[in-house]
Amino acid sequence: MKENIFKDNEMENPKELFESLIEKGENYGKTTLELIKLKTIDKSADLVSTLVAWLIVILFAVMFFTLINIALALWIGQLMSNVGYGFFIIAGFYLLLTLVCIIFRKQLIKKPVNETIVKQLLD
């Protein structure tokens, strides 16, 4: 059932009604701004915590692959009777991998990272 909003305010003058309306508008604006701030903080905290978690995983992966690459280079060098050759072969492999990443960086790196960040912020 709809009630007339002016029924209770018949005794109030238009100035008081206008002031009440302005006050409610200010409160609504402050509440909306506070909600936007809280949502922004929540999204930022979520994004930063996700990035930190991935950085820790990446750090351990880099340590693992560094040690594996050194061991592999030493092993290949031992098979070829010259340790230096093993390191050159591993370095050549990473040079080739770097060239592939440079050529396809937009498809392989930029686009997926961009989509992940946007998805993280919009969820």
Steps between C-alpha positions, in 0.01 A plus 500: 500500500645836403485780747525864425844614613365846571227373731730488803668822401192718454610727781854542365570783265660452158837624629518218757398245237768628266764490776396144587525400135847660472613320817377165370674565168825581679472184709433294188800654325728438799380141531548439128851647513585286803369190319715581196804545723439168675449315170819655362695399810359146479589462132846650552572273796381199303716593201810566713458176697462305175813665358700428817390136497603465134832675565582246771413213265706658222797549736505130592452399136794720395719345769398150389558567129832673567635198686357258242660702219839503670478124558387442140780718363758312707357165388494597130854640536614175657348301214681723250829492695494879540291664774489830310312339212218400734457859615510627140231253397275600792565869425411442132176331603406804712599737220261314269228510768559874545460564127172304495375702799598828332322406178184374670505719814158657437322168457699304761556759773328837464148388410466223766649720775276791403190279498591348837543842663175633354314185606648526850388862531150445361410188701 
